[in-house]
Amino acid sequence: MHFKIVTIFPKELSISLSYGVVGNAINDNKIRIDYFDPRDHADNKHGSIDDKPYGGGPGMVMQATPVLDSIDQARDNSLDIPVFFLSPRGKTFDQNKAKELSKMDKIILVSSRYEGLDQRAIDQTDNHEEISIGDYILSGGEAACTVVIDSIARLIPGVLGDDESILEESFSDGLLEYPHYTRPSEVNGESVPDILLSGDHKKIEEWRKIQSLKNTQMRRPDLIDRSKLTEDQIKVIDDLKNDPENL
């Protein structure tokens, strides 16, 4: 998969994306990341691409033309490549969106800075969406880019060492993941649940499903869609509501 990022900090962003799963995916040619700096399209010798906002107000605004030129450069005359503006007013990026984008060959991510981006850069970009990674404000879209790329890259076949591990991660089935344990078997007097040491894989799987439902009900009940649950799962949820300590 090919990611194309419009950012004024290409060097810094490339460093942060050179580690871990994403870095390995780049080295293994599973993904490719190219950077397009709007400052290369500035109309002044200083490379400045921001100016005061019309109507007054605090901060500076990124100019539309350098960003539009960078998007055109990234698209290379191919309007089929979708453009995603990282913005706090966009639709919330979630696991389902990551799955959707992981099936694409190329996407363009636009990271803005300063007080914001001239609206005309967005309005004049065909085939675009605005996406947000959460209801909070960052200094720029670069951190959001790393979140989006990491979540997409790990869904691409061959990127993770064990593709099956994706199936059991939080949100993969709409629920939070079950708790994990490893050696030693006891830490400060707290032992690993006996079921995980039993060797009974069927019972372990059942325990993990219950713990997944329990975690979701306790921490993120908003994720639970009863219409998508099995009868057994609904019973677990109802039992948990009535007597959470016995599950």
C-alpha positions in Angstrom: 0.0 0.0 0.0 1.2 3.5 -0.8 0.7 6.4 1.6 1.3 9.9 0.4 1.5 12.5 3.1 1.2 16.3 2.7 3.1 17.8 5.6 5.5 20.7 6.4 7.5 18.3 8.6 8.4 15.4 6.2 11.8 14.6 7.9 10.4 14.5 11.4 7.4 12.4 10.4 9.5 10.0 8.5 11.7 9.4 11.6 8.6 8.7 13.8 7.3 6.2 11.2 10.7 4.3 10.8 10.2 2.2 14.0 8.2 -0.8 15.0 5.5 -2.4 12.8 5.4 0.5 10.3 9.2 0.7 10.0 9.4 -3.1 9.4 6.6 -2.9 6.8 8.5 -0.2 5.0 11.7 -2.2 5.0 9.8 -5.3 3.8 8.2 -3.3 1.0 4.7 -4.1 2.4 4.0 -0.3 2.4 5.5 2.8 0.9 5.4 6.3 2.3 6.2 9.4 0.3 6.1 13.0 1.6 5.0 16.2 -0.1 6.0 19.5 1.5 3.7 22.5 0.8 6.6 24.8 1.4 8.1 23.6 -1.8 5.2 25.4 -3.5 5.5 28.7 -1.6 5.4 31.9 -3.6 8.2 33.5 -1.6 11.9 32.9 -1.0 11.3 32.2 2.7 9.1 29.2 2.1 6.3 30.8 4.2 2.8 29.2 3.6 0.8 30.8 6.3 -0.9 34.2 6.7 -3.2 36.1 9.0 -6.9 35.0 9.0 -9.4 37.2 7.2 -11.9 38.7 9.6 -9.2 38.8 12.3 -8.6 36.4 15.2 -5.7 34.6 16.8 -3.0 32.5 15.0 -2.1 32.0 11.4 -3.8 30.0 8.7 -2.2 27.7 6.1 -2.7 29.0 2.6 -4.7 27.0 0.2 -2.6 27.1 -3.0 0.6 25.4 -1.6 -1.5 22.6 -0.1 -3.5 22.2 -3.3 -0.3 22.1 -5.4 1.1 19.4 -3.0 -2.1 17.4 -3.4 -1.9 17.6 -7.2 1.8 16.5 -7.0 0.9 13.6 -4.9 -2.0 12.6 -7.1 0.1 12.8 -10.2 -3.0 13.4 -12.4 -4.9 10.5 -10.8 -8.1 11.8 -9.2 -9.0 8.3 -8.2 -6.6 8.5 -5.2 -8.7 9.6 -2.2 -7.6 12.5 0.0 -8.1 12.5 3.7 -7.7 15.8 5.7 -6.8 15.2 9.3 -9.2 17.5 11.1 -10.9 17.6 14.6 -14.2 18.3 12.8 -14.0 15.2 10.6 -15.7 11.8 11.2 -14.1 9.8 13.9 -11.5 7.3 12.6 -12.2 3.8 13.9 -11.3 0.2 13.3 -13.9 -0.2 10.6 -12.5 2.8 8.7 -9.0 1.4 9.1 -10.2 -1.9 7.6 -11.8 0.0 4.7 -8.7 2.0 3.9 -6.4 -1.0 4.2 -8.0 -2.4 1.1 -6.9 0.6 -1.0 -3.8 0.8 -3.1 -3.0 4.5 -2.4 -4.3 7.2 -0.2 -3.3 10.8 0.5 -3.2 12.2 4.1 -3.1 16.0 4.5 -1.7 17.3 7.8 -2.4 20.9 8.6 -0.7 23.2 11.1 -1.1 26.6 12.7 -4.7 27.7 13.4 -6.0 25.7 10.6 -6.2 25.3 6.8 -7.8 27.7 4.4 -11.2 26.1 3.7 -10.7 26.5 -0.1 -8.0 23.8 0.0 -10.7 21.4 1.2 -13.5 22.7 -1.0 -11.4 22.5 -4.1 -10.2 18.9 -3.6 -12.2 16.3 -5.3 -12.7 12.8 -3.8 -11.9 13.8 -0.2 -13.0 13.2 3.4 -12.2 14.8 6.7 -11.3 12.4 9.5 -10.5 12.9 13.2 -8.7 10.6 15.6 -10.6 12.0 18.6 -12.3 14.8 20.3 -9.2 16.8 21.3 -6.9 19.3 19.7 -3.3 18.6 18.6 -0.6 21.1 17.5 -0.8 19.6 14.0 -1.9 16.6 12.0 1.4 14.7 12.0 0.6 12.7 15.2 -2.8 11.9 13.7 -1.1 10.7 10.5 1.1 8.2 12.5 -2.0 6.9 14.2 -3.9 6.4 11.0 -1.0 4.8 9.2 -0.1 2.4 12.0 -3.7 1.2 12.4 -4.0 0.6 8.6 -0.6 -0.9 8.1 -1.1 -3.7 10.7 -4.2 -4.9 8.8 -2.3 -5.4 5.5 -1.5 -9.1 5.0 2.1 -10.0 5.9 2.8 -6.9 8.0 2.3 -8.6 11.3 4.2 -11.8 12.1 0.9 -13.6 12.9 -2.0 -12.4 10.8 -4.4 -14.3 13.1 -3.5 -12.0 16.0 -5.5 -9.2 14.3 -8.7 -11.2 14.7 -8.4 -11.2 18.5 -7.5 -7.5 19.0 -9.8 -5.0 20.5 -12.5 -3.7 18.1 -11.8 -6.5 15.6 -15.2 -7.9 16.4 -16.7 -4.7 17.9 -15.6 -5.6 21.4 -12.6 -4.9 23.7 -10.0 -7.6 24.0 -9.7 -10.0 26.9 -6.8 -9.5 29.4 -3.4 -11.0 28.7 -0.9 -12.7 31.1 2.7 -14.1 30.7 5.5 -15.3 32.9 6.0 -15.4 35.8 2.8 -17.0 37.0 2.7 -14.8 40.1 3.4 -11.1 40.4 3.3 -9.5 43.9 0.9 -12.2 45.1 -1.4 -12.1 42.1 -1.6 -15.3 40.1 -2.5 -16.0 36.5 -6.2 -17.2 36.3 -6.2 -21.0 36.7 -8.1 -21.6 33.5 -5.2 -20.2 31.4 -2.9 -22.9 33.0 -5.3 -25.7 32.4 -4.4 -26.6 28.9 -8.1 -26.9 28.0 -8.2 -24.7 24.9 -12.0 -24.9 24.5 -12.5 -23.6 28.1 -9.8 -21.0 27.6 -11.5 -19.7 24.5 -14.9 -19.5 26.3 -13.2 -17.7 29.2 -11.6 -15.2 26.9 -14.9 -14.5 25.1 -16.6 -13.8 28.5 -13.7 -11.6 29.6 -14.0 -9.7 26.3 -17.7 -9.1 26.9 -17.1 -8.2 30.5 -14.3 -5.6 29.7 -16.6 -4.0 27.0 -19.6 -3.9 29.3 -17.6 -2.3 32.1 -15.5 0.1 30.1 -17.2 0.8 26.8 -20.9 -0.3 27.0 -21.5 2.1 24.0 -19.7 -0.5 21.8 -22.2 -3.2 22.5 -24.8 -3.7 19.8 -27.2 -6.4 21.1 -28.5 -6.9 17.6 -25.1 -8.4 16.6 -24.7 -10.6 19.7 -25.4 -14.3 19.9 -28.0 -15.5 22.4 -25.1 -16.8 24.6 -23.4 -13.4 24.5 -26.6 -11.6 25.4 -27.0 -14.0 28.4 -23.4 -13.2 29.5 -24.2 -9.4 29.3 -27.4 -9.8 31.2 -25.8 -12.0 33.9 -23.0 -9.4 34.2 -25.5 -6.6 34.8 -27.2 -8.7 37.5 -24.1 -10.1 39.3 -20.8 -8.8 37.8 -18.6 -10.3 40.5 -19.5 -13.9 39.6 -18.4 -13.7 36.0 
